[in-house]
């Protein structure tokens, strides 16, 4: 478990940064700002729906939820373990994809650029480093791995199913209209493998870090 004051402070800071970034981005959208140059022609209600449709937004939200549970010492249930693992996998994918395939738009306003960096860089870094350095440990099991993948799989399925009806996809690498169904399915398969690999890596790392901490405490 996380018992150090530094660890609790780290998780609290992560919670605050994630919440501030999420709220600020939503406020900017409601004030007429756009995201990835894709919302300018949409109505305010559609802009808001698209905001909640982004994997980045959902993964940051799960990070905030898991951080709140840790700060409140509510870490003893499978629900926490699943949410924690799902948030870790999701926010890591967010950071990796942002670094590899989603540079900031040159048309961003200052506010949107700040939110973009917070959501895609700062929160992923805080969440990942916090998990490695402060845990809590013994919170990743084989029984939690598949349940933690339900959310990203449902997100991907819902995004692809809804896309043809609304004429919009949140990311270019799953935009069927632009790259075709075949390329999209290949990208989805790559993403699925990445999800599974990160989950397995988290399982291995949690056990390894737990043993090292036990050895240091002995």
N, C-alpha and C positions, 0 to 999 in steps of 0.2 A: 504494500500500500504506500501511498505518498504521505509521508509524515513530516518532511522537512519544511521549514518555513519558506525557504527559497522556492521549493517545488510548488507550494500552494500559491505563492506570489506569481510565479511564472504562469500557472494555469489561469489565475485571475486576470492577468494582463492579456493572455490569449483570448479569454472570454470577452473582455472589454473591447479589444481591437476588432474582433469578429462582429460584435453587435454594432459598434459604431460604424464600421464599414458597410454592413447590411442596411442599417437605417439611413445612412447618408446617401447610399446609392438609390434607395427607394425614393427618398425625398427629392433627389435630383431628377429622377424619372417623372415623378408627379409634377415637378415644376417645368417639365418640357424638355429635359435633356434626353439624349438618345444613347443606345448601347450598341457598340460595334457597327455603327452606321446603319442599323437595321430597323429602327423604330420610328424614324422621323415621319414616315408617311402613315403610321398607324395611329388610331385613336388612343386616348389616355387609358381606357380600360384594357385595350389590347397590349399597350406598352407594359402595363402592370402585370398582365398575364405572362408576357414574355419574360419579364424580370424573374418571376418565380419559376419559369421553365428552364433557366440556365442551371447546368450541373454545378457550376461554380457557386451559385447562390445557395443551392441546396446543400452542397458539401460544407460551405461555411456555416450554414445554419446548424448542421449536425455537429460541427466542431463546437459551436456555442453551447448546444445542449449538453454534449459530453463534458465540456469544461464546467458547466454549471453543476452537473451531477458530482463531479470530482470535488469541487469547492464545497459542496454541501455534504460531502462524505456519503453519497448514495451510490456506492460502487459494488455492492454485494449481490446484485441480481444479474440474471442472464440478459435482461433488457439493457442494462448498462453496458455489459460486455459487447453485445451486438452493435449498439449505437456507437460505442467507442471505436470498435474495429471498423465499422462502416465509415465513420468520419475520418479515421486515419487513412484508410484506403482511398476514399474520395478526395480528400484534400491533397494527398500525395499525387494522385492522378492529375488534379487541378494544377499543381505546381509544375509537374513534368510537361503536361500538354501546353501550358502557357509558355514555358521556356522554349519548347521545340516548335510549336505550330501557331501560337496566338500572340504575336507581338501587339503592343498597344496601338490603337488606331491613331493616325496622325491628325484626325479630326476631333479628338477628344478635347473637351473643355478641361480646365485645370482641375475642377472638382471630380470629373469622371476619371481623369488620369490618376488622381490620388486614390480613388476607390478601386480602380483597376489594380494598382500596385498592392494595395492592402489585401484585396481579395485573392489575388493570384500569386503573390510573392510573400508578403509579410505573415499572413495567417498560416499558409502552408509551412513556412519556416518555423514559426513559433510552435505550431502543433507537432511537427515532426521532432524537433529538438526537445520539446517538452516531454514527449513520449519516451524518447531514448534516454534522456537524462533523469527524469523524475517519475516515470511510470504513470499510473500505478502498475506494478508487476503482477504476474499470475492472473491476468485478465484477458488472455487469449487462449482459447481451447479449440480443438477440432470441431466440437459441436457448435461453435459460434461462427465458423468460417462460412458455410453455405448461407445461413440466415443473414449474415452481414452483406451478402452479395445480392439479396433480393431487391434492395432499393435501386442500385445502379442498373440492374437488368430491367426492372419495371420502368425506370426513367428512359432507358434506351428504347424499349418497346413502345411506350406511350409517345415518345417524341417522333418516332418513325411512323406510327399509326396516325398521329394527328397532323403531321406535316402536310400531306396532300390536301387536307381540308382547309387549312389556314394559309397555305402557301408560304410557310416560313419554317426554317430549321435554325436552331440556336448556334450551330457551329458548321463551318464549311466542310469539315471532313465527314459529316453525316448528311450533307445536303444532297438528297437524291436528285433534285431538279438540276443541280449543277454538275455533279460528278457521276451520276447514274447509279442504278440500284446495285450492280455488281461491285463497283468500287466501294460503295457505302457498306455493303455486307462484309467485304474484306476488312475495311477499317473497323467495323464492329467486332469482328473476330479478333483482331489485334488488341482492341480495347479489352475484350473479355479475357484474353490471355494475360494482359497486364493486371487486371483485377485479381485474377487467381494467383498470379505470381506474387503480387504484393501481399495478399492475404497469407499465403504460405510463408513468405519472408517474415511477416509480422509474427506468425506462430513460432517460427524458429528463433527469431531475435528475442522474443519475450522469454523463451525458455533459457536461452543463452545468457541474457542479461540477468535473469533471476538467479541462475547458478553463480554468476560472477559476484552478484551482490551478497549472496549467501556465504560465498567463500571469503569475501572481504570482511563480513561481519563475524566470522568464526574466530 
